[in-house]
């Protein structure tokens, strides 16, 4: 005797989407009705200012290798303190740049 297998796929019925799913029109209406608040509170602004300060504390601009011709005495003055003279030159130039930008 041959056994008969049930075909369950044919017997399945399609169900309507559950309430609260993407296909539900009521959820779409609720989403459309929500407003977006673009106003930041004073505490949010203070918090964002603190986070910007923290980011700037660790900010390191990209370095670009260049050839720079300096007077020998200026270069000797920066080199007299030892290593990292290029960093000191960069710092001095940045100070002048920031002072000029404030004007």
Biopython code that builds the backbone (N, CA, C, O; Angstrom):
import numpy as np
from Bio.PDB.StructureBuilder import StructureBuilder

atoms = [
    (1, "UNK", "N", (0.820, -1.160, 0.000)),
    (1, "UNK", "CA", (0.000, 0.000, 0.000)),
    (1, "UNK", "C", (0.876, 1.240, 0.000)),
    (1, "UNK", "O", (1.796, 1.350, 0.811)),
    (2, "UNK", "N", (0.607, 2.149, -0.878)),
    (2, "UNK", "CA", (1.397, 3.377, -1.003)),
    (2, "UNK", "C", (0.874, 4.408, -0.018)),
    (2, "UNK", "O", (-0.334, 4.604, 0.112)),
    (3, "UNK", "N", (1.779, 5.053, 0.661)),
    (3, "UNK", "CA", (1.342, 6.083, 1.614)),
    (3, "UNK", "C", (1.106, 7.394, 0.881)),
    (3, "UNK", "O", (1.834, 7.756, -0.044)),
    (4, "UNK", "N", (0.081, 8.085, 1.314)),
    (4, "UNK", "CA", (-0.240, 9.372, 0.700)),
    (4, "UNK", "C", (0.336, 10.496, 1.545)),
    (4, "UNK", "O", (0.161, 10.530, 2.763)),
    (5, "UNK", "N", (1.011, 11.396, 0.892)),
    (5, "UNK", "CA", (1.555, 12.549, 1.595)),
    (5, "UNK", "C", (0.579, 13.700, 1.503)),
    (5, "UNK", "O", (-0.053, 13.927, 0.471)),
    (6, "UNK", "N", (0.474, 14.395, 2.567)),
    (6, "UNK", "CA", (-0.419, 15.556, 2.569)),
    (6, "UNK", "C", (0.278, 16.743, 1.904)),
    (6, "UNK", "O", (1.480, 16.946, 2.076)),
    (7, "UNK", "N", (-0.455, 17.483, 1.181)),
    (7, "UNK", "CA", (0.081, 18.692, 0.573)),
    (7, "UNK", "C", (-0.411, 19.868, 1.410)),
    (7, "UNK", "O", (-1.511, 20.376, 1.195)),
    (8, "UNK", "N", (0.398, 20.287, 2.347)),
    (8, "UNK", "CA", (-0.039, 21.336, 3.269)),
    (8, "UNK", "C", (0.048, 22.733, 2.658)),
    (8, "UNK", "O", (-0.657, 23.641, 3.099)),
    (9, "UNK", "N", (0.894, 22.918, 1.660)),
    (9, "UNK", "CA", (1.035, 24.248, 1.065)),
    (9, "UNK", "C", (-0.262, 24.710, 0.418)),
    (9, "UNK", "O", (-0.605, 25.891, 0.487)),
    (10, "UNK", "N", (-0.973, 23.802, -0.198)),
    (10, "UNK", "CA", (-2.206, 24.184, -0.873)),
    (10, "UNK", "C", (-3.296, 24.559, 0.120)),
    (10, "UNK", "O", (-4.193, 25.338, -0.199)),
    (11, "UNK", "N", (-3.218, 24.016, 1.295)),
    (11, "UNK", "CA", (-4.271, 24.243, 2.284)),
    (11, "UNK", "C", (-4.065, 25.513, 3.097)),
    (11, "UNK", "O", (-4.980, 25.963, 3.786)),
    (12, "UNK", "N", (-2.869, 26.096, 3.022)),
    (12, "UNK", "CA", (-2.622, 27.312, 3.813)),
    (12, "UNK", "C", (-3.423, 28.476, 3.272)),
    (12, "UNK", "O", (-3.537, 28.675, 2.062)),
    (13, "UNK", "N", (-3.962, 29.223, 4.181)),
    (13, "UNK", "CA", (-4.715, 30.406, 3.799)),
    (13, "UNK", "C", (-3.843, 31.625, 4.070)),
    (13, "UNK", "O", (-3.039, 31.637, 5.002)),
    (14, "UNK", "N", (-4.012, 32.623, 3.261)),
    (14, "UNK", "CA", (-3.271, 33.866, 3.509)),
    (14, "UNK", "C", (-4.002, 34.656, 4.579)),
    (14, "UNK", "O", (-5.221, 34.821, 4.531)),
    (15, "UNK", "N", (-3.260, 35.123, 5.513)),
    (15, "UNK", "CA", (-3.836, 35.886, 6.612)),
    (15, "UNK", "C", (-3.658, 37.379, 6.349)),
    (15, "UNK", "O", (-2.687, 37.795, 5.717)),
    (16, "UNK", "N", (-4.588, 38.167, 6.832)),
    (16, "UNK", "CA", (-4.399, 39.615, 6.713)),
    (16, "UNK", "C", (-3.235, 40.035, 7.618)),
    (16, "UNK", "O", (-2.963, 39.373, 8.619)),
    (17, "UNK", "N", (-2.552, 41.124, 7.275)),
    (17, "UNK", "CA", (-1.429, 41.556, 8.098)),
    (17, "UNK", "C", (-1.871, 41.904, 9.516)),
    (17, "UNK", "O", (-2.955, 42.444, 9.733)),
    (18, "UNK", "N", (-1.016, 41.585, 10.462)),
    (18, "UNK", "CA", (-1.325, 41.872, 11.858)),
    (18, "UNK", "C", (-1.325, 43.377, 12.085)),
    (18, "UNK", "O", (-0.645, 44.131, 11.388)),
    (19, "UNK", "N", (-2.088, 43.785, 13.053)),
    (19, "UNK", "CA", (-2.166, 45.189, 13.395)),
    (19, "UNK", "C", (-0.813, 45.639, 13.939)),
    (19, "UNK", "O", (-0.224, 44.979, 14.795)),
    (20, "UNK", "N", (-0.327, 46.779, 13.426)),
    (20, "UNK", "CA", (0.946, 47.294, 13.903)),
    (20, "UNK", "C", (2.124, 46.906, 13.019)),
    (20, "UNK", "O", (3.256, 47.283, 13.319)),
    (21, "UNK", "N", (1.892, 46.165, 11.938)),
    (21, "UNK", "CA", (2.992, 45.827, 11.031)),
    (21, "UNK", "C", (3.084, 46.878, 9.949)),
    (21, "UNK", "O", (2.223, 47.753, 9.853)),
    (22, "UNK", "N", (4.127, 46.799, 9.127)),
    (22, "UNK", "CA", (4.340, 47.793, 8.078)),
    (22, "UNK", "C", (3.165, 47.874, 7.108)),
    (22, "UNK", "O", (2.844, 48.955, 6.614)),
    (23, "UNK", "N", (2.532, 46.757, 6.837)),
    (23, "UNK", "CA", (1.440, 46.755, 5.872)),
    (23, "UNK", "C", (0.155, 47.358, 6.437)),
    (23, "UNK", "O", (-0.775, 47.656, 5.688)),
    (24, "UNK", "N", (0.106, 47.534, 7.729)),
    (24, "UNK", "CA", (-1.088, 48.067, 8.361)),
    (24, "UNK", "C", (-1.226, 49.555, 8.075)),
    (24, "UNK", "O", (-0.288, 50.309, 8.336)),
    (25, "UNK", "N", (-2.361, 50.005, 7.547)),
    (25, "UNK", "CA", (-2.528, 51.423, 7.243)),
    (25, "UNK", "C", (-2.558, 52.301, 8.485)),
    (25, "UNK", "O", (-2.215, 53.481, 8.411)),
    (26, "UNK", "N", (-2.961, 51.752, 9.622)),
    (26, "UNK", "CA", (-3.033, 52.571, 10.828)),
    (26, "UNK", "C", (-1.631, 53.005, 11.270)),
    (26, "UNK", "O", (-1.462, 54.117, 11.772)),
    (27, "UNK", "N", (-0.624, 52.139, 11.090)),
    (27, "UNK", "CA", (0.743, 52.494, 11.461)),
    (27, "UNK", "C", (1.293, 53.572, 10.538)),
    (27, "UNK", "O", (2.003, 54.477, 10.977)),
    (28, "UNK", "N", (0.962, 53.468, 9.269)),
    (28, "UNK", "CA", (1.417, 54.480, 8.324)),
    (28, "UNK", "C", (0.845, 55.848, 8.691)),
    (28, "UNK", "O", (1.533, 56.865, 8.589)),
    (29, "UNK", "N", (-0.405, 55.864, 9.114)),
    (29, "UNK", "CA", (-1.013, 57.130, 9.514)),
    (29, "UNK", "C", (-0.340, 57.684, 10.766)),
    (29, "UNK", "O", (-0.126, 58.891, 10.881)),
    (30, "UNK", "N", (-0.007, 56.792, 11.706)),
    (30, "UNK", "CA", (0.654, 57.248, 12.929)),
    (30, "UNK", "C", (2.023, 57.825, 12.616)),
    (30, "UNK", "O", (2.421, 58.832, 13.201)),
    (31, "UNK", "N", (2.754, 57.191, 11.693)),
    (31, "UNK", "CA", (4.080, 57.682, 11.340)),
    (31, "UNK", "C", (3.994, 59.056, 10.695)),
    (31, "UNK", "O", (4.792, 59.943, 10.999)),
    (32, "UNK", "N", (3.025, 59.229, 9.803)),
    (32, "UNK", "CA", (2.877, 60.495, 9.095)),
    (32, "UNK", "C", (2.476, 61.605, 10.050)),
    (32, "UNK", "O", (2.798, 62.768, 9.808)),
    (33, "UNK", "N", (1.789, 61.279, 11.116)),
    (33, "UNK", "CA", (1.315, 62.287, 12.044)),
    (33, "UNK", "C", (2.361, 62.775, 13.023)),
    (33, "UNK", "O", (2.160, 63.795, 13.683)),
    (34, "UNK", "N", (3.473, 62.070, 13.131)),
    (34, "UNK", "CA", (4.507, 62.473, 14.085)),
    (34, "UNK", "C", (5.221, 63.726, 13.592)),
    (34, "UNK", "O", (5.562, 63.833, 12.414)),
    (35, "UNK", "N", (5.440, 64.656, 14.486)),
    (35, "UNK", "CA", (6.172, 65.855, 14.144)),
    (35, "UNK", "C", (7.630, 65.720, 14.559)),
    (35, "UNK", "O", (7.949, 64.993, 15.500)),
    (36, "UNK", "N", (8.496, 66.408, 13.870)),
    (36, "UNK", "CA", (9.909, 66.398, 14.216)),
    (36, "UNK", "C", (10.232, 67.715, 14.886)),
    (36, "UNK", "O", (9.957, 68.784, 14.342)),
    (37, "UNK", "N", (10.815, 67.635, 16.067)),
    (37, "UNK", "CA", (11.154, 68.829, 16.815)),
    (37, "UNK", "C", (12.576, 69.244, 16.451)),
    (37, "UNK", "O", (13.534, 68.553, 16.797)),
    (38, "UNK", "N", (12.713, 70.363, 15.759)),
    (38, "UNK", "CA", (14.023, 70.832, 15.327)),
    (38, "UNK", "C", (14.663, 71.801, 16.314)),
    (38, "UNK", "O", (15.800, 72.228, 16.116)),
    (39, "UNK", "N", (13.961, 72.140, 17.343)),
    (39, "UNK", "CA", (14.490, 73.070, 18.330)),
    (39, "UNK", "C", (15.305, 72.309, 19.367)),
    (39, "UNK", "O", (14.854, 71.303, 19.916)),
    (40, "UNK", "N", (16.496, 72.796, 19.622)),
    (40, "UNK", "CA", (17.346, 72.155, 20.630)),
    (40, "UNK", "C", (17.182, 72.903, 21.941)),
    (40, "UNK", "O", (17.101, 74.131, 21.966)),
    (41, "UNK", "N", (17.134, 72.164, 23.008)),
    (41, "UNK", "CA", (17.021, 72.805, 24.308)),
    (41, "UNK", "C", (18.385, 73.358, 24.718)),
    (41, "UNK", "O", (19.398, 73.035, 24.097)),
    (42, "UNK", "N", (18.412, 74.177, 25.746)),
    (42, "UNK", "CA", (19.661, 74.775, 26.212)),
    (42, "UNK", "C", (20.633, 73.699, 26.687)),
    (42, "UNK", "O", (21.841, 73.817, 26.482)),
    (43, "UNK", "N", (20.109, 72.656, 27.318)),
    (43, "UNK", "CA", (20.993, 71.591, 27.796)),
    (43, "UNK", "C", (21.601, 70.823, 26.625)),
    (43, "UNK", "O", (22.750, 70.388, 26.697)),
    (44, "UNK", "N", (20.820, 70.650, 25.530)),
    (44, "UNK", "CA", (21.357, 69.974, 24.348)),
    (44, "UNK", "C", (22.485, 70.796, 23.729)),
    (44, "UNK", "O", (23.505, 70.247, 23.311)),
    (45, "UNK", "N", (22.296, 72.117, 23.672)),
    (45, "UNK", "CA", (23.341, 72.974, 23.098)),
    (45, "UNK", "C", (24.590, 72.951, 23.961)),
    (45, "UNK", "O", (25.706, 72.938, 23.441)),
    (46, "UNK", "N", (24.411, 72.947, 25.275)),
    (46, "UNK", "CA", (25.561, 72.915, 26.179)),
    (46, "UNK", "C", (26.305, 71.591, 26.027)),
    (46, "UNK", "O", (27.535, 71.558, 25.997)),
    (47, "UNK", "N", (25.544, 70.503, 25.933)),
    (47, "UNK", "CA", (26.147, 69.183, 25.768)),
    (47, "UNK", "C", (26.905, 69.093, 24.443)),
    (47, "UNK", "O", (27.999, 68.530, 24.393)),
    (48, "UNK", "N", (26.330, 69.643, 23.371)),
    (48, "UNK", "CA", (27.007, 69.581, 22.073)),
    (48, "UNK", "C", (28.251, 70.455, 22.070)),
    (48, "UNK", "O", (29.246, 70.103, 21.436)),
    (49, "UNK", "N", (28.215, 71.585, 22.765)),
    (49, "UNK", "CA", (29.402, 72.441, 22.855)),
    (49, "UNK", "C", (30.524, 71.723, 23.594)),
    (49, "UNK", "O", (31.694, 71.837, 23.228)),
    (50, "UNK", "N", (30.158, 70.982, 24.636)),
    (50, "UNK", "CA", (31.168, 70.226, 25.379)),
    (50, "UNK", "C", (31.754, 69.124, 24.515)),
    (50, "UNK", "O", (32.958, 68.874, 24.571)),
    (51, "UNK", "N", (30.922, 68.455, 23.713)),
    (51, "UNK", "CA", (31.437, 67.386, 22.868)),
    (51, "UNK", "C", (32.326, 67.948, 21.768)),
    (51, "UNK", "O", (33.302, 67.304, 21.383)),
    (52, "UNK", "N", (32.009, 69.145, 21.249)),
    (52, "UNK", "CA", (32.864, 69.771, 20.241)),
    (52, "UNK", "C", (34.217, 70.113, 20.851)),
    (52, "UNK", "O", (35.254, 69.901, 20.223)),
    (53, "UNK", "N", (34.211, 70.639, 22.065)),
    (53, "UNK", "CA", (35.474, 70.953, 22.737)),
    (53, "UNK", "C", (36.307, 69.696, 22.937)),
    (53, "UNK", "O", (37.528, 69.723, 22.779)),
    (54, "UNK", "N", (35.647, 68.593, 23.284)),
    (54, "UNK", "CA", (36.369, 67.342, 23.498)),
    (54, "UNK", "C", (36.953, 66.820, 22.188)),
    (54, "UNK", "O", (38.059, 66.278, 22.174)),
    (55, "UNK", "N", (36.218, 66.979, 21.091)),
    (55, "UNK", "CA", (36.719, 66.558, 19.783)),
    (55, "UNK", "C", (37.902, 67.422, 19.376)),
    (55, "UNK", "O", (38.907, 66.910, 18.883)),
    (56, "UNK", "N", (37.787, 68.736, 19.581)),
    (56, "UNK", "CA", (38.872, 69.635, 19.203)),
    (56, "UNK", "C", (40.125, 69.391, 20.036)),
    (56, "UNK", "O", (41.238, 69.670, 19.593)),
    (57, "UNK", "N", (39.936, 68.871, 21.240)),
    (57, "UNK", "CA", (41.080, 68.567, 22.093)),
    (57, "UNK", "C", (41.969, 67.506, 21.444)),
    (57, "UNK", "O", (43.191, 67.546, 21.585)),
    (58, "UNK", "N", (41.360, 66.569, 20.741)),
    (58, "UNK", "CA", (42.097, 65.488, 20.099)),
    (58, "UNK", "C", (42.295, 65.706, 18.600)),
    (58, "UNK", "O", (42.869, 64.851, 17.927)),
    (59, "UNK", "N", (41.831, 66.828, 18.072)),
    (59, "UNK", "CA", (41.904, 67.099, 16.638)),
    (59, "UNK", "C", (43.344, 67.315, 16.210)),
    (59, "UNK", "O", (44.075, 68.104, 16.809)),
    (60, "UNK", "N", (43.738, 66.605, 15.169)),
    (60, "UNK", "CA", (45.059, 66.788, 14.594)),
    (60, "UNK", "C", (44.888, 66.969, 13.091)),
    (60, "UNK", "O", (44.500, 66.030, 12.395)),
    (61, "UNK", "N", (45.171, 68.160, 12.585)),
    (61, "UNK", "CA", (45.005, 68.365, 11.144)),
    (61, "UNK", "C", (45.994, 67.513, 10.357)),
    (61, "UNK", "O", (47.046, 67.121, 10.862)),
    (62, "UNK", "N", (45.633, 67.241, 9.124)),
    (62, "UNK", "CA", (46.516, 66.474, 8.259)),
    (62, "UNK", "C", (47.799, 67.254, 7.997)),
    (62, "UNK", "O", (47.776, 68.478, 7.865)),
    (63, "UNK", "N", (48.887, 66.554, 7.925)),
    (63, "UNK", "CA", (50.178, 67.167, 7.630)),
    (63, "UNK", "C", (50.479, 66.968, 6.153)),
    (63, "UNK", "O", (50.174, 65.921, 5.582)),
    (64, "UNK", "N", (51.076, 67.978, 5.544)),
    (64, "UNK", "CA", (51.439, 67.901, 4.141)),
    (64, "UNK", "C", (52.926, 68.188, 4.010)),
    (64, "UNK", "O", (53.388, 69.256, 4.412)),
    (65, "UNK", "N", (53.674, 67.255, 3.457)),
    (65, "UNK", "CA", (55.109, 67.502, 3.311)),
    (65, "UNK", "C", (55.376, 68.573, 2.246)),
    (65, "UNK", "O", (54.819, 68.526, 1.149)),
    (66, "UNK", "N", (56.224, 69.521, 2.585)),
    (66, "UNK", "CA", (56.586, 70.592, 1.655)),
    (66, "UNK", "C", (58.084, 70.848, 1.765)),
    (66, "UNK", "O", (58.757, 70.322, 2.652)),
    (67, "UNK", "N", (58.588, 71.656, 0.857)),
    (67, "UNK", "CA", (59.955, 72.155, 0.950)),
    (67, "UNK", "C", (59.845, 73.624, 1.309)),
    (67, "UNK", "O", (59.169, 74.391, 0.623)),
    (68, "UNK", "N", (60.498, 74.008, 2.366)),
    (68, "UNK", "CA", (60.418, 75.381, 2.861)),
    (68, "UNK", "C", (61.829, 75.915, 3.033)),
    (68, "UNK", "O", (62.654, 75.297, 3.706)),
    (69, "UNK", "N", (62.102, 77.040, 2.435)),
    (69, "UNK", "CA", (63.430, 77.631, 2.538)),
    (69, "UNK", "C", (63.397, 78.696, 3.624)),
    (69, "UNK", "O", (62.691, 79.697, 3.501)),
    (70, "UNK", "N", (64.164, 78.476, 4.688)),
    (70, "UNK", "CA", (64.225, 79.394, 5.821)),
    (70, "UNK", "C", (65.625, 79.995, 5.903)),
    (70, "UNK", "O", (66.598, 79.423, 5.410)),
    (71, "UNK", "N", (65.700, 81.148, 6.532)),
    (71, "UNK", "CA", (67.023, 81.721, 6.811)),
    (71, "UNK", "C", (67.760, 80.799, 7.764)),
    (71, "UNK", "O", (67.156, 80.174, 8.636)),
    (72, "UNK", "N", (69.070, 80.721, 7.588)),
    (72, "UNK", "CA", (69.887, 79.796, 8.379)),
    (72, "UNK", "C", (69.798, 80.100, 9.871)),
    (72, "UNK", "O", (69.742, 79.181, 10.689)),
    (73, "UNK", "N", (69.784, 81.399, 10.233)),
    (73, "UNK", "CA", (69.731, 81.749, 11.653)),
    (73, "UNK", "C", (68.379, 81.394, 12.280)),
    (73, "UNK", "O", (68.320, 81.008, 13.447)),
    (74, "UNK", "N", (67.286, 81.523, 11.501)),
    (74, "UNK", "CA", (65.952, 81.158, 12.006)),
    (74, "UNK", "C", (65.891, 79.656, 12.248)),
    (74, "UNK", "O", (65.397, 79.206, 13.282)),
    (75, "UNK", "N", (66.395, 78.881, 11.289)),
    (75, "UNK", "CA", (66.399, 77.429, 11.429)),
    (75, "UNK", "C", (67.277, 76.992, 12.596)),
    (75, "UNK", "O", (66.916, 76.079, 13.338)),
    (76, "UNK", "N", (68.436, 77.645, 12.763)),
    (76, "UNK", "CA", (69.331, 77.315, 13.884)),
    (76, "UNK", "C", (68.650, 77.609, 15.217)),
    (76, "UNK", "O", (68.816, 76.860, 16.180)),
    (77, "UNK", "N", (67.881, 78.704, 15.275)),
    (77, "UNK", "CA", (67.186, 79.059, 16.513)),
    (77, "UNK", "C", (66.161, 77.985, 16.892)),
    (77, "UNK", "O", (66.052, 77.620, 18.062)),
    (78, "UNK", "N", (65.405, 77.476, 15.900)),
    (78, "UNK", "CA", (64.427, 76.422, 16.178)),
    (78, "UNK", "C", (65.121, 75.104, 16.514)),
    (78, "UNK", "O", (64.624, 74.352, 17.353)),
    (79, "UNK", "N", (66.255, 74.808, 15.881)),
    (79, "UNK", "CA", (66.943, 73.536, 16.099)),
    (79, "UNK", "C", (67.726, 73.496, 17.404)),
    (79, "UNK", "O", (68.080, 72.414, 17.870)),
    (80, "UNK", "N", (68.006, 74.657, 18.009)),
    (80, "UNK", "CA", (68.846, 74.667, 19.219)),
    (80, "UNK", "C", (68.212, 73.902, 20.380)),
    (80, "UNK", "O", (68.926, 73.428, 21.264)),
    (81, "UNK", "N", (66.887, 73.773, 20.392)),
    (81, "UNK", "CA", (66.203, 73.044, 21.470)),
    (81, "UNK", "C", (66.131, 71.547, 21.202)),
    (81, "UNK", "O", (65.573, 70.800, 22.005)),
    (82, "UNK", "N", (66.686, 71.106, 20.088)),
    (82, "UNK", "CA", (66.734, 69.672, 19.820)),
    (82, "UNK", "C", (65.658, 69.215, 18.857)),
    (82, "UNK", "O", (65.204, 69.959, 17.987)),
    (83, "UNK", "N", (65.269, 67.970, 19.042)),
    (83, "UNK", "CA", (64.306, 67.340, 18.144)),
    (83, "UNK", "C", (62.969, 68.066, 18.148)),
    (83, "UNK", "O", (62.695, 68.894, 19.017)),
    (84, "UNK", "N", (62.148, 67.741, 17.165)),
    (84, "UNK", "CA", (60.796, 68.286, 16.983)),
    (84, "UNK", "C", (60.797, 69.764, 16.623)),
    (84, "UNK", "O", (59.843, 70.479, 16.927)),
    (85, "UNK", "N", (61.870, 70.227, 15.974)),
    (85, "UNK", "CA", (61.932, 71.635, 15.578)),
    (85, "UNK", "C", (60.872, 71.943, 14.523)),
    (85, "UNK", "O", (60.368, 73.065, 14.471)),
    (86, "UNK", "N", (60.526, 70.972, 13.685)),
    (86, "UNK", "CA", (59.490, 71.210, 12.676)),
    (86, "UNK", "C", (58.136, 71.434, 13.335)),
    (86, "UNK", "O", (57.346, 72.251, 12.861)),
    (87, "UNK", "N", (57.862, 70.726, 14.414)),
    (87, "UNK", "CA", (56.615, 70.912, 15.155)),
    (87, "UNK", "C", (56.567, 72.304, 15.766)),
    (87, "UNK", "O", (55.516, 72.943, 15.773)),
    (88, "UNK", "N", (57.702, 72.779, 16.281)),
    (88, "UNK", "CA", (57.747, 74.135, 16.855)),
    (88, "UNK", "C", (57.560, 75.194, 15.773)),
    (88, "UNK", "O", (56.901, 76.206, 16.010)),
    (89, "UNK", "N", (58.126, 74.976, 14.600)),
    (89, "UNK", "CA", (57.917, 75.918, 13.486)),
    (89, "UNK", "C", (56.437, 75.943, 13.117)),
    (89, "UNK", "O", (55.867, 77.014, 12.908)),
    (90, "UNK", "N", (55.818, 74.777, 13.035)),
    (90, "UNK", "CA", (54.392, 74.693, 12.713)),
    (90, "UNK", "C", (53.554, 75.412, 13.762)),
    (90, "UNK", "O", (52.605, 76.120, 13.423)),
    (91, "UNK", "N", (53.898, 75.234, 15.027)),
    (91, "UNK", "CA", (53.159, 75.890, 16.106)),
    (91, "UNK", "C", (53.277, 77.406, 16.019)),
    (91, "UNK", "O", (52.298, 78.124, 16.223)),
    (92, "UNK", "N", (54.483, 77.891, 15.716)),
    (92, "UNK", "CA", (54.682, 79.342, 15.581)),
    (92, "UNK", "C", (53.876, 79.892, 14.408)),
    (92, "UNK", "O", (53.259, 80.951, 14.520)),
    (93, "UNK", "N", (53.879, 79.183, 13.294)),
    (93, "UNK", "CA", (53.099, 79.623, 12.138)),
    (93, "UNK", "C", (51.599, 79.584, 12.425)),
    (93, "UNK", "O", (50.859, 80.460, 11.979)),
    (94, "UNK", "N", (51.153, 78.580, 13.160)),
    (94, "UNK", "CA", (49.731, 78.497, 13.519)),
    (94, "UNK", "C", (49.316, 79.665, 14.408)),
    (94, "UNK", "O", (48.229, 80.218, 14.236)),
    (95, "UNK", "N", (50.166, 80.043, 15.349)),
    (95, "UNK", "CA", (49.867, 81.184, 16.231)),
    (95, "UNK", "C", (49.693, 82.450, 15.412)),
    (95, "UNK", "O", (48.760, 83.218, 15.646)),
    (96, "UNK", "N", (50.597, 82.678, 14.437)),
    (96, "UNK", "CA", (50.490, 83.849, 13.585)),
    (96, "UNK", "C", (49.208, 83.772, 12.738)),
    (96, "UNK", "O", (48.514, 84.776, 12.574)),
    (97, "UNK", "N", (48.898, 82.595, 12.209)),
    (97, "UNK", "CA", (47.697, 82.414, 11.386)),
    (97, "UNK", "C", (46.440, 82.727, 12.188)),
    (97, "UNK", "O", (45.564, 83.445, 11.707)),
    (98, "UNK", "N", (46.343, 82.196, 13.404)),
    (98, "UNK", "CA", (45.146, 82.429, 14.230)),
    (98, "UNK", "C", (45.008, 83.894, 14.608)),
    (98, "UNK", "O", (43.899, 84.425, 14.646)),
    (99, "UNK", "N", (46.132, 84.551, 14.888)),
    (99, "UNK", "CA", (46.082, 85.971, 15.220)),
    (99, "UNK", "C", (45.599, 86.771, 14.011)),
    (99, "UNK", "O", (44.811, 87.703, 14.165)),
    (100, "UNK", "N", (46.057, 86.422, 12.826)),
    (100, "UNK", "CA", (45.624, 87.127, 11.608)),
    (100, "UNK", "C", (44.160, 86.867, 11.298)),
    (100, "UNK", "O", (43.472, 87.749, 10.785)),
    (101, "UNK", "N", (43.671, 85.669, 11.603)),
    (101, "UNK", "CA", (42.280, 85.339, 11.322)),
    (101, "UNK", "C", (41.330, 86.112, 12.231)),
    (101, "UNK", "O", (40.199, 86.397, 11.837)),
    (102, "UNK", "N", (41.770, 86.456, 13.440)),
    (102, "UNK", "CA", (40.921, 87.196, 14.371)),
    (102, "UNK", "C", (40.717, 88.643, 13.931)),
    (102, "UNK", "O", (39.709, 89.263, 14.269)),
    (103, "UNK", "N", (41.659, 89.169, 13.189)),
    (103, "UNK", "CA", (41.560, 90.576, 12.749)),
    (103, "UNK", "C", (40.512, 90.779, 11.720)),
    (103, "UNK", "O", (40.311, 91.901, 11.256)),
]
sb = StructureBuilder()
sb.init_structure("model")
sb.init_model(0)
sb.init_chain("A")
sb.init_seg("    ")
for serial, (resi, resn, name, xyz) in enumerate(atoms, 1):
    if name == "N":
        sb.init_residue(resn, " ", resi, " ")
    sb.init_atom(name, np.array(xyz, "f"), 0.0, 1.0, " ", f" {name:<3s}", serial, name[0])
structure = sb.get_structure()
